[in-house]
Amino acid sequence: MNSSVHHAPRFSLKHSLESGQFFRWTEKDGHYTVLRGQRLFRVRQDGDTLDYDGADLWFLREFFALDQDYDSIERALRRDRRLWEALDAYPGLRVLRQDPWECTAAFITSIASNIPRITGNVADMATHYGIPIRLGGVSAHTFPRPDRLDDEAGLRKLRLGFRSAYLVQAARLARSGILEEIASLAYDDAKTTLMVIPGVAEKVADCVLLFAYGRLNAFPVDTWIRKVMIRMFFKGLRVPDRAIRAFASERWGELAGVAQQYLYHWSRRSGAFTSRGREPRSSEAPAPVSTRR
C-alpha cells in the first residue's frame, strides 16, 4: 500500500466500519476497502496508527470523526453503568459521517430488510448506475448521484421491490435541494423535512440525521434497539417506539445516538437478542407507493 500514516488513538476502524451504520466496505487480512459517495480509498489500522491511500487526511478525519473529543463522549456515557458492557466490548467505535444522499438511499433500502441484504442492494445500485472508479488494482463503482437514479423498473430488477418507487421519488427530491436544506435546520425541523421524502419514516429519518448530519441526539429505533431497550430498561414490557426515543433523550441527551450505536452493535454481536442466529428485519415498512404514471 503506497500510503500515508495518521495517529488515531482511541479509535477502532473495525468496530466503526462493522457496526451496521455503513454498507460500502470490504475487509481482507485487516485491510479495508471503502467507498463513500464518489471516493474509493483503502485503510488499515496497526495499533493507534492508520495507514491509508486514496483519501487525504482532511477526508479521513471527517469521515471517521477523528476530530471528535472521544474522551469526553466516553466519560459522559460511562456515567450510565448500564452502558459499560457495550462500551467495554467495542472501544473506539465512532459514529461515521456519511454522504447525505448515499445515506438516505441506503437506509430507504433498509425498510423491512437486514444488513446483508442492504449491503447487496447498495452494491447493486452502484454497479448498475454508478460511475467506474479505480484505485491501484481495485475497481469499483461510485454510488449513483440522484440524477442517475430515475429508473423504477430497473431498480425493481435489482430486487429492491417497493423500495424502488421510494428511491426514485427520493432522488427527485434530492435533486430539488432538500438534503442541503436539512443541514441548517434544528433537529425537529430537520426530521420533519426528511420525512417528506417517501419511504423516510421516523427510523430512517433518525438514521440519516445521526449518520449523515452528525445529529448525535438522534435515536433510531429498529428491531434490535427495540429488543435491547425493552429488556434493559422497560423490564420486558412492550412500549411504543416514541416512549423509547423519549427515554433515550432523557437519559443520554445530546449523546443518545452514540449510546444507540453501541447498544445496536453490542446487541447484534452478543448473541443474546438473536433468534436462531438469524438477523431480524427492520419492522418499519411503510405502504408501497408507485412513481409510474
Secondary structure as GFF3:
##gff-version 3
##sequence-region A 1 293
A	DSSP	beta_strand	4	7	.	.	.	ID=ss1
A	DSSP	alpha_helix	13	17	.	.	.	ID=ss2
A	DSSP	beta_strand	25	28	.	.	.	ID=ss3
A	DSSP	beta_strand	31	36	.	.	.	ID=ss4
A	DSSP	beta_strand	39	46	.	.	.	ID=ss5
A	DSSP	beta_strand	49	53	.	.	.	ID=ss6
A	DSSP	alpha_helix	57	63	.	.	.	ID=ss7
A	DSSP	alpha_helix	70	77	.	.	.	ID=ss8
A	DSSP	three_ten_helix	81	83	.	.	.	ID=ss9
A	DSSP	alpha_helix	84	89	.	.	.	ID=ss10
A	DSSP	alpha_helix	100	108	.	.	.	ID=ss11
A	DSSP	alpha_helix	115	129	.	.	.	ID=ss12
A	DSSP	beta_strand	132	135	.	.	.	ID=ss13
A	DSSP	beta_strand	138	141	.	.	.	ID=ss14
A	DSSP	three_ten_helix	146	148	.	.	.	ID=ss15
A	DSSP	alpha_helix	152	157	.	.	.	ID=ss16
A	DSSP	alpha_helix	163	175	.	.	.	ID=ss17
A	DSSP	alpha_helix	178	182	.	.	.	ID=ss18
A	DSSP	alpha_helix	187	194	.	.	.	ID=ss19
A	DSSP	alpha_helix	202	211	.	.	.	ID=ss20
A	DSSP	alpha_helix	223	233	.	.	.	ID=ss21
A	DSSP	alpha_helix	241	252	.	.	.	ID=ss22
A	DSSP	three_ten_helix	253	255	.	.	.	ID=ss23
A	DSSP	alpha_helix	256	270	.	.	.	ID=ss24
###
